[in-house]
Amino acid sequence: MERETWLKERRKGIGGTDISAITGLNPYVSKTHVWQEKLGLIEVPENEVMKWGKRLERAIADEYAEREGVQITQGQLITRERDGVKLMGTPDFLVNDKEKGLEVKTASAYAKGWGNGNADIPQHYFIQCQWYMMLLGYKRWDLAVLIGGNDYRVYRLEAHPNLQEILIQRGVDFWKTYVETQEMPPPDSSDDYTKAVSSKIENADDPIIAGETVTKIANALAGTKMQIKQLEEQATLYQNQLLTVMKDGRANRIHGDNWIASAIEMPGRKSTNWKQVTKDMNIPQETLDKHTKLGQSYRVFRFKHEAGVE
């Protein structure tokens, strides 16, 4: 299936990546992102990580097939329905004659969450595989990952029917509550939510008068910002103490048992005074206007509290 066609189909239901975000277990995708995607409010461009992950997928899968002594088939879009909501997924591969699927991943050498146990993998991948097992009725699923370009591992997962039923209900509830009604999901800490809610704010002459509940939120925000400021000041103090050790020891690095601190001299940043350049070159204003683009407007959140927190 072509990528554009696949993306259009994804909008029609809840997929494996979607359900991990809906449950709050996907560190890269938020519920708001899923909501926006399903309503066609945003596009999902293919980034470099996605591009190279897809290109390496077949090579890793072939390695799996060779080591396991099995044949594999490219996965296709699978759909089920619950309470009028489409549940869908596109597994990477199916293991022929085994009633088992294969998910393929690539990961950085610094990626966290990859342990030694069969289910000791990042939570959102575990949820994704459970979703695929639910769609196909399979009891087993393998996940092959290549970490850092040379660390090949296989994790063997088993189905958890009770968990799968919970995932189905969470997906159906999300679809009916937010997608069908087009109502935004509740606030979360994602940038997706910040951008989405900011785009819906209207300009008005009169402010909202805060009640008790909103005042509690504002006071909590002020307290949190104060804690952050204090922690940043403490972190700067510790940093300066380490820099002083370097100064006194006449070195620009410190090595500990499990840590390294360094003060590396970096070249100064270059900057060009384009205003002066245009003046020196006698470039007319109309030429500048012709090649000047105005970016899309956006909102900036400002906050000032009587405690002096901004």
C-alpha positions in Angstrom: 0.0 0.0 0.0 1.3 3.5 -0.9 2.1 5.7 2.1 -0.6 8.3 1.2 -3.2 5.6 0.9 -2.1 4.0 4.1 -2.2 7.3 6.0 -5.8 7.9 4.8 -6.8 4.4 6.0 -5.2 5.1 9.3 -7.6 8.0 9.9 -10.5 5.7 9.9 -9.8 3.8 13.1 -7.4 3.0 16.0 -4.1 1.5 15.2 -1.2 -0.1 17.2 0.8 3.1 17.5 -2.4 5.1 18.3 -3.4 2.8 21.2 0.0 3.2 22.9 -0.5 7.0 22.7 -4.1 6.8 23.9 -3.0 4.9 27.0 -0.3 7.5 27.6 2.6 5.0 27.2 4.1 6.3 24.0 6.9 8.8 24.7 6.8 10.1 21.1 3.1 10.4 20.3 0.5 12.2 22.4 -3.3 11.6 22.6 -3.7 15.1 21.1 -1.6 14.1 18.1 -3.7 11.0 17.5 -6.9 13.2 17.7 -5.5 15.7 15.3 -4.4 13.0 12.9 -7.8 11.2 12.9 -9.6 14.5 12.1 -7.2 15.3 9.3 -6.0 18.5 11.2 -2.3 17.6 10.7 0.0 15.8 8.3 2.4 13.2 9.4 5.6 13.6 7.3 8.2 10.8 7.1 11.3 11.9 9.1 14.8 10.4 8.8 14.3 8.0 11.7 11.1 6.6 10.0 12.8 6.5 6.6 15.8 4.6 7.7 13.9 2.3 10.0 11.7 1.3 7.1 14.7 0.7 4.8 16.4 -1.5 7.4 13.2 -3.3 8.3 13.5 -6.0 5.6 17.2 -6.7 6.3 16.5 -7.3 10.0 13.5 -9.4 9.1 15.6 -11.5 6.7 18.1 -12.0 9.5 15.3 -13.2 11.8 14.0 -15.6 9.2 17.5 -17.1 8.6 18.3 -17.5 12.3 14.9 -18.9 13.2 14.6 -21.1 10.1 11.2 -19.8 9.1 9.6 -18.0 6.2 7.9 -14.7 6.7 5.3 -12.7 4.8 4.9 -8.9 4.7 2.0 -7.8 6.9 -1.2 -6.3 5.5 -3.8 -3.9 6.9 -6.0 -5.8 9.3 -9.3 -4.5 10.7 -11.9 -5.5 13.3 -14.8 -3.6 14.7 -16.1 -3.0 18.2 -19.2 -0.9 18.9 -19.0 0.7 15.5 -15.4 1.7 15.9 -12.8 0.3 13.5 -9.7 -1.3 15.2 -6.8 -1.7 12.8 -3.2 -2.4 12.4 -0.5 -3.2 9.9 2.0 -5.8 11.4 5.4 -5.7 9.9 5.5 -9.4 9.1 3.7 -12.7 9.7 5.6 -15.9 10.4 4.3 -18.5 8.0 2.6 -21.6 9.5 3.3 -20.5 13.0 0.3 -18.3 13.9 2.9 -15.7 15.1 3.8 -12.2 14.0 7.0 -10.3 13.8 7.6 -6.7 14.7 10.9 -5.1 13.6 12.5 -2.1 15.2 15.8 -0.2 15.1 17.1 1.7 18.1 20.0 3.9 19.1 22.9 2.5 21.1 21.7 4.9 23.9 18.1 3.9 23.7 16.5 2.8 27.1 14.0 0.1 27.9 15.7 -2.8 26.1 16.4 -5.4 28.8 17.2 -9.1 29.0 13.7 -10.6 29.7 11.3 -11.5 26.9 8.9 -8.8 27.8 11.6 -6.3 28.9 11.0 -3.9 26.0 9.7 -0.3 25.8 6.1 -0.2 26.9 4.7 1.3 23.8 6.1 -1.5 21.7 4.7 -4.1 24.0 1.3 -2.5 23.7 1.6 -2.3 19.9 2.4 -6.1 19.7 -0.5 -6.9 22.0 -2.8 -4.9 19.7 -1.7 -6.9 16.7 -2.1 -10.2 18.6 -5.7 -9.1 19.4 -6.5 -8.3 15.8 -5.3 -11.6 14.5 -6.2 -13.8 17.5 -2.5 -14.9 17.8 -1.0 -16.0 21.2 2.6 -15.2 20.3 4.5 -12.4 18.7 8.2 -11.8 18.2 10.0 -8.5 18.2 13.4 -8.3 16.5 15.4 -5.2 17.1 18.8 -3.9 15.9 20.3 -1.7 18.6 23.2 0.6 17.7 23.6 -1.0 14.3 25.2 -4.2 15.6 23.3 -5.5 18.6 20.6 -7.9 17.3 18.0 -9.1 19.7 14.7 -11.1 19.6 12.0 -10.7 22.3 9.3 -13.3 22.5 6.0 -12.0 23.7 2.8 -13.8 24.8 -0.8 -12.6 24.5 -2.5 -11.0 27.5 -6.2 -11.2 26.7 -7.3 -9.2 29.8 -4.9 -6.4 28.8 -6.1 -6.6 25.2 -9.7 -6.1 26.3 -8.7 -3.0 28.3 -6.9 -1.6 25.2 -10.0 -2.2 23.0 -12.2 -0.4 25.5 -9.7 2.5 25.8 -9.6 2.8 22.0 -13.4 2.7 21.6 -13.9 5.3 24.4 -11.3 7.6 22.9 -12.9 7.4 19.4 -16.5 8.0 20.6 -15.6 10.7 23.2 -13.2 12.8 21.1 -13.0 11.8 17.5 -16.7 11.4 16.7 -17.5 14.6 18.7 -14.4 16.4 17.5 -13.9 17.6 21.1 -10.3 18.0 22.2 -8.9 15.5 24.6 -8.2 16.9 28.2 -5.0 18.9 28.8 -1.7 17.0 28.9 1.9 18.1 29.0 2.6 17.6 25.3 3.6 20.3 22.8 0.9 18.9 20.6 -1.8 20.0 23.1 -0.1 23.4 23.6 -0.2 24.1 19.8 -3.7 22.7 19.3 -5.3 24.6 22.2 -3.5 27.9 21.4 -4.8 27.8 17.8 -8.4 27.8 19.2 -8.0 30.8 21.5 -9.9 33.9 20.4 -8.9 37.5 20.9 -11.3 39.4 23.3 -11.4 42.8 25.0 -12.5 41.5 28.4 -10.5 38.9 30.4 -11.9 35.9 32.2 -12.3 36.4 35.9 -10.7 33.5 37.7 -12.8 31.4 40.1 -11.5 29.1 42.9 -10.6 26.2 40.7 -8.6 28.3 38.2 -6.9 30.1 40.9 -5.7 26.8 42.4 -4.2 25.9 39.0 -2.5 29.3 38.7 -1.0 29.0 42.3 0.2 25.5 41.5 1.8 26.8 38.3 3.6 29.5 40.3 4.8 27.0 42.9 6.1 24.7 40.2 7.9 27.5 38.5 9.5 28.5 41.8 10.7 25.0 42.4 12.1 24.8 38.9 14.0 28.1 39.4 15.4 26.9 42.7 16.5 23.6 41.2 18.1 25.4 38.2 20.0 27.7 40.7 21.2 24.6 42.6 22.3 22.9 39.4 24.2 26.0 38.4 25.9 26.0 41.8 27.0 22.4 41.4 28.2 23.1 37.9 30.3 26.1 39.0 31.8 24.0 41.8 33.0 21.4 39.3 34.3 24.2 37.0 36.3 25.5 40.0 37.8 22.1 40.6 38.9 22.1 36.9 40.4 25.6 37.3 42.3 24.6 40.5 43.5 21.4 39.0 44.5 23.0 35.7 42.4 20.6 33.5 39.3 20.9 31.5 37.9 17.4 32.3 36.9 15.4 35.4 36.3 11.6 35.2 34.3 9.8 37.8 33.3 6.2 38.2 30.1 6.6 36.1 30.3 10.2 35.0 32.4 12.7 33.0 32.4 16.5 33.2 34.2 18.7 30.7 34.6 22.3 29.7 35.3 22.3 26.0 36.2 25.6 24.3 34.0 26.1 21.3 34.5 28.5 18.4 32.5 31.7 18.5 29.3 31.8 16.4 29.4 33.7 13.1 26.7 36.2 12.4 26.0 38.4 9.4 24.6 41.9 9.7 22.3 41.5 6.7 20.8 45.0 7.3 24.3 46.5 6.7 24.9 44.2 3.8 21.8 45.3 2.0 22.7 48.9 2.7 26.2 48.6 1.4 24.9 46.8 -1.8 22.2 49.4 -2.3 19.5 46.8 -2.5 16.1 48.6 -2.8 13.4 48.0 -0.3 11.0 46.5 -2.9 13.5 43.8 -3.6 13.8 43.0 0.1 10.0 42.9 0.4 9.7 40.6 -2.6 12.0 38.0 -0.9 10.6 38.4 2.6 8.0 35.9 3.9 5.9 36.4 7.0 5.7 33.4 9.2 2.5 32.0 10.6 1.3 33.8 13.7 1.4 31.9 17.0 0.5 32.6 20.6 3.0 33.0 23.5 1.8 32.1 27.0 2.7 34.7 29.6 2.3 34.3 33.3 3.1 36.6 36.2 2.3 35.9 39.9 2.3 38.2 42.8 5.0 36.0 44.4 7.3 37.4 41.7 7.2 34.3 39.5 6.8 34.8 35.7 
